[in-house]
Every structure is written in structure tokens, then in C-alpha cells.
Amino acid sequence: MKFQNTFIILIFLVFLAGFVTAEETAASEDGMVSSDRCSSLYNLQEANRLQIPGPSIVDIDEETGNILVRGPLPLVVRDGSGNTGGCRDQSKWEFSYDGINEMVKHDKDFVPDYLKATSKGSKLTAQLQNFDLKDYKVIDISLLNTDGNINLFEAENRSFGGRPARCSMNIPEGSLNGLPAGLVQSPVASCAAGQDACILQQMKQDSATTCSYANLISEMNTLMKTKGEKKLLIYYHCHHGMDRTGGVSIGYLSTAFPSISVEDAITFDKYLGEDHFDPARVRDKEGWHSNDDMTALARMYCNVTTNNNPKCWAPEPARINLPGSETHSHLPGQAVAPVVTQVPAPASTPAPAPVQTPVPKVRYNPTKSGTVNF
């Protein structure tokens, strides 16, 4: 009997241990114990610049001074930098206000290649010299889908006062760091390249779980031209700042700038506004590139909005001048062909033939003897 009681107790303890483990796993999965969701994430902060596609200026409106910025998840989810240790509980995840402020200030002299030598580029450089986020109203456009990312969006929503807009609806007045701000939940989705009907639907229509890609870019253009008491800083992002963020960047650039083809925009997206590898801004030579599905969505958007302009699909578009330049005509990824001017040979008088000493008809006879000369 004693043995039987002991055996029952052991079975109960094993069951209890399993129950506790299951509870801990469930808590971890739903974000209440944040170690699993935090372990692969980096805070948006200067110390992690090369580990994430850091915030990068995409465009500026010269009339309003509003700036468009792309980047990764704008949250602080841990104490310290890196992506190991120091995970905060999900209830303490927060929008990285100071991180964005610090990183834009650090990059204040950067101008995207397509804005260099333009009035927009000059305006951007002048405006960023005294940049401080408190001088801007932040509009956060979250491209996060709701499948597996709900805890991340909830942290953003909490930081903005819990009044988000969805898709392209009017943005309710929220707050961030005690200042007016706005949050938009606009999850975009893509389909496999070649599935044109599906791609077209994702581009044009909102659904129960996704938002129209075309309406999103239209809203970004509207926000850029919106004039208020403060300039706007419009920050759009997905989870890692690559696939969905990159796909939106490609579509925006190829339609907002007539001289930028989809192929050019893919390169600018990959290198955060530049057409080459910069070790100070990009982690490695692979860059930060979007996936094929989101690129197909961006290409479809370009086709529809530009009436199938060849720049939307041509892999090697003709060389065109970049904005504001009459000489800088190479496209990203193309070498600059040097101009070789053929210099004509100068007119000259043929050189006279050298004077030759006549050969004596008599054989050479150094010894003056006989009839032979050797």
C-alpha cells in the first residue's frame, strides 16, 4: 500500500511539472513572457545600426518639410543592445522614440543618390542639420501582419495611446512621448510572382486581414503634402525592415520619381538609398533586399499607375540622366562609360630623308695595296 501511494505521488509530480512547463510555453508564445519573441529582435538604436536596415530618409516634400523614412520594427524590447539577453516583459515594450531621434541625427548628412544635385537634396541637408524628433509629428505606418505579430503591434498601439487607424482611413489624434502623433495599421500582402490576378487584388483591395498596397502609397503621398502646425515624420516599417518595407519602397520610388525604374528602385532599396555598398550603412555586400513576391507587387503597381511604362519591367532600361544632372547619366549598377575623344593627328610636313654618304665605286683598300679591300 505504501509503495502504491508513493507511485501515485510520483505520477502527480510528473503531471504537475508538465503542466507548469506547458503554462510557461503558452505564456512565452503569447508574449507575456517575452523571451521567445524578443530573442531574435534588435532594438532600434544606434548601437545596432549594422545589424538592422537602419532608418533611412526616402523623400522630402519641399513645400511642407515633411520627410518619409523607412526602417525596421521601431521598438525597444530589451535592455542593452545586441539580440541576446535582457529581454523585457512584453508589457514594457515601447516605441523607440529616442532611438529614431539618435539614428537620424547620426545620419544627418546623408542624401539618397536620387536626391543629390537637386533642390530636394539641398532642402533635406539644410533641414536635418538641426534635426530633433520633438519638432515633428510622428506618423507610424505599421505594415505588420496580424498573424504572429499581434504583440508587436500592440506595443506600438500602446505607445501611441491606443487609437490606431486601419488601412487608409482618417488617422485619429494619438500621442507619443506626450506629443501629438498618429498610428496606422496597414498590413500589406503579396502573392507569388506570376499570379497576376492575386497580385492585382492585393494591390487594389482591402480585406479582413490586409490593406490595399495602392491605397497605402496614395496615403503616403497625401501625408507628405499635408501641412500642419508641425512637420511630419512618416515612418513606415514591417518586422525586419526588408520584405514588406522594401516592396513599398520600390513601388513608391518608381512612381514618385519619373527617372527611377523598378530595377533602379530595387537597387536603391537594397542599399538604403544608395546605388552601391557602403560599409558604414549596410551590413554586408548583400544589402537589405525585398523578396520576389513583394517586388512583383511593386512592379504591378508601377505597370498600372504608369500605363505599362517600360521602366516598370525592362531589365536594362536606356541610360537616362538622374534628377538635376545633365552629365550623371549612369543607372545604378551600371559602370560609367568614359567618354573617349579621338584626338586628330596634327598636320605635319614629312621629315626629309636622311643624307646618305655615296658609296665609292672603287673597292675599299685601307692598306692601299693590291686590288682587294679585305
C-alpha positions in Angstrom: 0.0 0.0 0.0 2.8 2.3 0.9 4.5 1.6 -2.5 1.2 2.3 -4.3 0.8 5.7 -2.6 4.4 6.6 -3.4 3.8 5.7 -7.0 0.7 7.9 -7.2 2.6 10.8 -5.7 5.3 10.5 -8.3 2.8 10.4 -11.2 1.2 13.6 -9.8 4.5 15.4 -9.6 5.4 14.5 -13.2 2.0 15.7 -14.3 2.4 19.0 -12.3 5.9 19.6 -13.8 4.4 19.1 -17.3 1.6 21.4 -16.6 3.9 24.2 -15.4 6.1 23.8 -18.5 3.1 24.0 -20.8 1.9 27.1 -19.0 5.4 28.7 -19.4 5.5 27.8 -23.1 2.0 29.2 -23.7 2.9 32.4 -21.8 6.1 32.7 -23.9 4.2 32.2 -27.2 1.6 34.8 -26.5 4.3 37.3 -25.5 3.5 37.6 -21.7 6.9 36.1 -21.1 8.8 37.8 -23.9 12.0 35.7 -24.2 10.9 33.8 -27.3 9.6 36.8 -29.2 12.5 39.0 -28.1 15.4 36.7 -28.7 15.7 37.4 -32.5 15.0 41.1 -32.3 17.2 44.1 -32.1 16.2 47.4 -30.5 16.1 50.3 -32.9 19.2 52.1 -31.7 22.5 53.4 -33.0 24.5 50.6 -31.4 22.7 48.1 -33.7 23.0 50.1 -36.9 24.8 47.4 -38.9 22.6 44.6 -37.6 19.3 46.1 -38.9 18.3 48.1 -42.0 18.5 51.4 -40.1 16.1 54.3 -40.6 16.8 55.9 -43.9 15.3 59.0 -45.5 13.3 58.1 -48.6 11.9 61.5 -49.6 11.1 65.1 -48.5 8.4 67.5 -49.6 9.9 70.9 -50.3 6.7 72.8 -49.5 5.7 71.1 -46.2 9.1 69.9 -45.0 7.6 66.5 -44.3 10.0 63.6 -44.5 9.4 60.0 -45.4 11.5 57.4 -43.5 11.8 53.6 -43.9 13.1 51.2 -41.4 12.7 48.1 -39.2 10.5 47.5 -36.2 10.7 50.7 -34.2 10.5 49.1 -30.7 12.7 48.7 -27.6 12.2 45.1 -26.5 15.3 44.5 -24.4 17.7 46.2 -22.1 21.1 46.8 -23.8 22.0 46.2 -27.4 22.5 43.1 -29.5 19.9 40.3 -29.6 20.8 38.2 -26.6 19.8 38.6 -23.0 18.0 41.5 -21.3 14.5 40.8 -22.8 11.8 42.9 -21.2 8.4 41.7 -20.4 6.0 42.4 -23.3 4.1 45.0 -21.2 7.3 47.1 -21.1 8.0 47.1 -24.9 7.8 50.6 -26.2 8.2 52.7 -29.3 11.9 53.7 -29.8 11.4 57.4 -29.8 15.0 58.2 -28.6 16.4 55.5 -31.0 14.9 57.1 -34.1 16.0 60.6 -32.9 19.5 59.4 -32.3 19.9 57.5 -35.6 18.5 60.2 -37.9 20.8 62.8 -36.1 23.8 60.5 -36.7 22.8 60.2 -40.4 22.0 63.9 -40.9 24.4 64.5 -43.8 23.1 61.5 -45.8 21.2 62.3 -49.0 19.8 59.4 -51.2 21.6 59.2 -54.5 18.4 60.1 -56.4 18.1 63.4 -54.5 21.7 64.5 -54.9 22.2 67.6 -57.0 18.5 68.5 -56.7 16.7 71.2 -54.8 15.1 68.4 -52.7 18.6 67.2 -51.7 19.6 70.7 -50.6 16.4 71.2 -48.6 16.9 67.8 -46.9 20.5 68.6 -45.9 19.6 72.0 -44.5 16.6 70.7 -42.6 18.5 67.8 -41.0 21.4 69.8 -39.6 19.3 70.8 -36.5 17.1 67.7 -36.5 15.2 66.9 -33.4 12.2 64.5 -33.4 10.3 66.7 -31.0 9.9 69.2 -33.8 8.0 66.7 -35.9 4.6 65.0 -35.6 5.3 61.2 -35.9 3.1 59.1 -38.1 3.9 55.5 -37.7 2.7 53.2 -40.6 2.9 49.6 -39.4 3.0 47.1 -42.2 3.0 44.2 -39.7 0.5 41.4 -40.5 -1.7 40.2 -37.6 -0.6 36.6 -37.9 2.2 36.2 -35.3 2.9 39.9 -34.9 -0.1 41.0 -32.9 2.0 41.5 -29.7 4.4 43.7 -31.6 1.6 45.9 -33.0 0.0 46.1 -29.5 3.3 47.5 -28.1 3.2 50.2 -30.8 -0.5 50.9 -30.2 0.1 51.3 -26.5 2.9 53.8 -27.2 0.6 55.9 -29.4 -2.3 56.0 -26.9 -4.4 53.1 -28.3 -6.2 54.9 -31.2 -4.9 53.4 -34.5 -6.3 53.9 -37.9 -6.7 50.9 -40.2 -5.7 50.9 -43.9 -6.3 54.3 -45.4 -9.0 55.6 -43.0 -8.6 59.0 -41.4 -5.9 58.9 -38.7 -7.3 59.6 -35.1 -5.2 62.0 -33.0 -3.0 60.0 -30.7 0.1 60.9 -28.7 3.7 59.8 -28.4 6.0 61.0 -25.7 3.3 63.4 -24.7 3.3 64.9 -28.2 0.6 64.7 -31.0 1.2 61.6 -33.2 -0.7 59.0 -35.2 -0.6 55.3 -35.8 -1.8 53.4 -38.9 -2.1 49.6 -39.1 -1.7 48.8 -42.8 -0.7 45.2 -43.3 0.2 44.5 -46.9 0.4 41.1 -48.5 1.8 39.7 -51.7 1.3 36.7 -54.0 3.9 34.6 -55.8 5.3 36.2 -58.9 3.2 35.3 -62.0 -0.1 35.1 -60.1 -1.3 38.3 -61.7 -4.9 38.1 -60.6 -3.9 37.6 -57.0 -1.3 40.3 -57.2 -3.8 42.8 -58.7 -6.3 42.0 -55.9 -3.7 42.6 -53.2 -2.7 45.8 -54.9 -6.2 47.3 -55.2 -8.4 45.9 -52.4 -8.6 45.9 -48.6 -9.7 42.7 -47.0 -10.4 41.5 -43.5 -6.7 40.9 -42.8 -4.8 43.1 -45.4 -4.8 46.6 -46.8 -4.6 47.8 -50.4 -1.0 48.4 -51.5 -2.1 51.2 -53.9 -4.1 53.0 -51.2 -1.2 52.8 -48.8 1.2 54.5 -51.3 -1.5 57.1 -52.1 -1.9 57.8 -48.4 1.8 58.2 -48.0 1.8 60.8 -50.9 -1.1 62.6 -49.2 0.6 62.7 -45.9 3.8 64.1 -47.5 1.8 67.1 -48.8 -0.2 67.6 -45.6 0.7 70.9 -43.9 0.1 71.3 -40.2 1.4 73.1 -37.1 4.5 70.7 -37.2 6.3 69.0 -40.0 5.5 65.2 -40.3 8.0 62.4 -39.9 6.2 59.4 -41.6 7.9 56.2 -40.6 6.9 53.0 -42.4 8.1 49.6 -41.3 7.5 45.9 -41.2 9.1 43.3 -38.8 12.7 43.3 -40.2 12.5 46.3 -42.5 13.2 44.3 -45.6 10.4 42.4 -47.5 7.2 44.4 -47.0 9.1 47.6 -46.2 11.3 47.0 -49.3 8.3 46.3 -51.5 6.6 49.5 -50.5 9.9 51.5 -51.1 10.3 50.1 -54.6 6.7 51.0 -55.6 6.9 54.5 -54.0 10.3 55.3 -55.7 9.4 54.0 -59.2 6.2 56.1 -59.3 7.2 59.2 -57.4 10.4 59.8 -59.5 9.9 59.6 -63.3 13.6 58.8 -63.8 13.7 55.8 -61.5 12.9 52.5 -63.0 11.8 49.5 -60.9 15.3 48.0 -61.4 16.8 51.2 -60.1 14.4 51.3 -57.2 15.3 47.7 -56.3 19.0 48.8 -56.0 18.2 51.9 -54.0 16.0 49.7 -51.7 18.8 47.2 -51.3 21.4 49.8 -50.3 19.1 52.2 -48.3 19.0 55.0 -50.8 22.4 54.4 -52.5 23.4 52.6 -55.6 26.5 50.8 -54.1 27.8 49.1 -51.0 28.7 51.4 -48.1 30.2 49.6 -45.1 29.2 52.4 -42.8 25.5 52.0 -43.6 24.9 48.4 -44.9 25.9 45.3 -43.0 27.4 43.4 -46.0 27.6 43.3 -49.7 24.3 41.5 -50.0 22.5 44.7 -48.8 18.9 44.6 -47.4 16.6 43.5 -50.3 12.9 42.7 -50.6 11.7 39.3 -51.7 10.4 38.3 -55.1 6.7 38.4 -54.2 6.8 42.0 -52.9 8.9 43.0 -55.9 6.2 41.6 -58.2 3.6 43.6 -56.3 5.7 46.8 -56.7 6.1 46.0 -60.4 2.4 45.5 -60.9 1.7 48.8 -59.2 4.2 50.6 -61.5 2.6 49.0 -64.6 -0.9 50.1 -63.5 0.0 53.6 -62.4 2.2 54.4 -65.4 0.3 52.7 -68.1 2.9 49.9 -68.6 5.8 52.3 -68.9 8.9 50.2 -70.0 10.7 51.3 -66.9 8.4 49.0 -64.9 9.6 45.8 -66.5 12.7 46.5 -68.7 15.7 44.8 -67.0 18.2 47.1 -68.8 16.5 50.5 -69.4 18.2 53.1 -71.6 20.6 55.4 -69.8 18.9 58.5 -68.5 20.1 61.5 -66.6 19.5 61.4 -62.9 17.4 64.3 -61.5 19.2 67.6 -61.7 22.1 66.4 -63.7 23.0 66.7 -67.4 26.0 64.6 -67.2 25.5 61.9 -64.5 23.7 59.5 -66.8 24.5 56.1 -65.5 21.9 54.0 -63.8 22.5 52.1 -60.5 24.7 49.0 -61.1 26.0 50.3 -64.5 29.5 51.5 -64.9 30.0 55.0 -66.1 31.2 54.7 -69.7 34.2 57.0 -70.1 33.9 59.5 -72.9 36.9 59.0 -75.2 37.6 61.9 -77.5 39.7 60.9 -80.5 42.5 63.5 -80.9 43.3 64.0 -84.6 46.9 63.8 -85.6 48.4 67.3 -86.1 49.2 68.2 -89.7 52.9 68.0 -90.3 55.5 68.2 -93.1 57.0 64.8 -93.9 60.5 64.6 -92.4 63.3 64.7 -95.1 65.1 61.5 -95.9 68.5 61.3 -94.1 71.5 62.3 -96.2 73.4 59.2 -97.2 77.2 59.1 -97.9 77.7 57.9 -101.5 79.5 54.6 -101.8 82.7 54.9 -103.8 82.8 52.9 -107.0 86.4 51.7 -106.2 86.7 48.9 -103.6 87.7 50.0 -100.2 91.5 49.4 -99.7 92.8 50.6 -96.3 96.3 49.3 -97.0 96.4 50.8 -100.4 97.9 47.5 -101.7 96.7 45.1 -104.3 93.2 45.1 -105.6 91.2 43.8 -102.6 89.7 45.7 -99.7 89.9 43.0 -97.0 
